[in-house]
Amino acid sequence: MAPPSSNRRAVLCAAAASTAALFALAPAHAQAPYPNKPIRLVVPFQAGGATDVLARVLAQKMSAGFGQPVVIDNKPGAAGIIGTDAVAKSAPDGYTVVFSLSNALLTNEFLYEKLPYDTQRDLTLVYQVAMGPLVLVVHPSVPVKTAPELLKYVAANKGKVAYGSYGVGAYPHLAGAHMSLTQQADMNHVAYKGEAPMIQDLIGGQIQMAYASALVAKPHIDAGKVRAIGVSGERRMAALPDVPTLAEQGLKDEAYRVTGWLAFAVPAKTPKPIVDRIAEEVRKASQQPDVRERVAAMGFELRDSSPELFAAAWKQERPVWERLIKQSGAKLE
């Protein structure tokens, strides 16, 4: 015999309550695994530059690994500040990531009086992809072939040597300012809006020396339009294997041994499992043979990184860059 209708209603209500309780107790299990939608990769620089090119190479590989599109979003302006700040203020859910340079993630804090974000407070460092050593090049009219000869030359020609950079506070400015100070050379700093116009003025003889990327400088070195003196950082570039480092030539100061870098970061408070997943996909992408070949051709040096290794390197480099910037006297609003 069928149970009374009141009993049936009681049974149905109890079942519904039990089902609701199960969903309430386990919301995490109902969530789709990360990622379940496209990931926005912010590049805080113009499209077409070295940072943008490498970001697109990595994004393509990472899309395959994630099973979701990794979409490039160029947000240039203010030495990487605009794009980096946009990421710092985004939701910490792993769907907004920044691929930036060391200036935006480290040195800008010593240059700008009012930076809208604090890297330590507002961002989580994910993966340091590559170091960006530069090659020191001079105009052919400068009668030197080695770094020690260049030091003697600038000291003997006080106030007569001009060096270029692609921005106040960028490594080429800081390294040039250090050379000028230590040699009492009173060199003139000329800041450009990019590497291309800087190199063109070097070729034309408007400036006598500059630090440049292998990507930009190598064709002009090969053509004899500029002369390579040495490479910054601790190791020779794969793209310029015959050019010794400045350290090899006796320039042991930290200004000649540090280099800029390219790295990933996410908003602070992004869950650790998501940070680790992004780091793993970056690692897999950067270690693929065609990517390694492309990175070497650009003059960059790949790093085997992790969130923990990147954070440790960041803390170690921070005081070095602070000293170099204070020494240069550079300050921006």
C-alpha positions, 0 to 999 in steps of 0.5 A: 500500500502506498504511504500517505501523501504527508509521508511522501512529502516528508521523504521528498523534503528530506531528500532535497535537504540532503542534496543541498547539504552535500553541495554546500559542504563540498563547493570546491569539488564542484569547481572546474579545474584550472584553467577552464577559460582563456588566460590573459598574458599582459606584456607591458611593452609595445608589440614587436619588441624582444619582450613581446616576441618572446611572450608570443613564442611562449604563449603558443606553447603554453596554450597547448599545455593548458588546453586553453588559449593564452592571449597576449594583451599589450599594455605599453607605457611608462617603462612597463608600469601601466601594464604591470599595475593592471595585473597587480590590481587584477583578480588573483585567480590565475587568469591574468598574468604579466610577462615583463622586464626587470625594470617593471618588476624591480628597478622602477621602485628605486627610480619613481617617486610614486609607483602605483604598485609594490612588487613585494606586496601586490605581485607574486613572482612566478618564473624567471625565464631568461637573463638579458645580457647586453653587448657594449658596442662603440663607433668604429672611430673609437680607437679601442678593441678591448674593455680596458682600452675603452676605460683608458680612452674615456678617461683620457677624453673627459667630457668628449664621449657620449653614450646612449641608452633606451631610457633613464634608469635602464641598464645601459644608462646605469652601466654607462653612468658607472663607467663615467663615474669610476673613470672620472670621464664626465661622459654625456648620457643621451636617452632615446625612446628605443633601441633602434634610434639609439643604434642608428645614432651610434652608427651615424657617430652622434654617440660613441658607445652604447649597450645593446641587445644582440638581436639589434646589434649583431647585424651591425657588428657583422657589417662592421658598422659598430665594434663589439667590446664586451658582453655584460653578465657572467657568461658569453652570449650564444649569439656572439660566442667570440665576444668576451664578457667584460668580467673576463677582461678585468671589469669585475664591478657589479655594474658590469656583471648584473643583467636585466631579465624577463619573467612572469608574475601574477597578482598577490594572493593567487593560490599556490597550486595555480602559481605552481601550475603556471610555473610548470607550463612556462618551464615546459614551454621554455625548454622545448628545443625550438624555443631554446634556439629562438631564445639563444638567437635573441641573445638571451640566456634561459634560466631553470627557475621556479617561484622559490628560485625567482624570489630568492634571486630577486631579493639577492639582486635588489640591493645591487640595483638600488646602489647602481640607481642611487649612484647614477642620480636617476629619479623620475616622477 
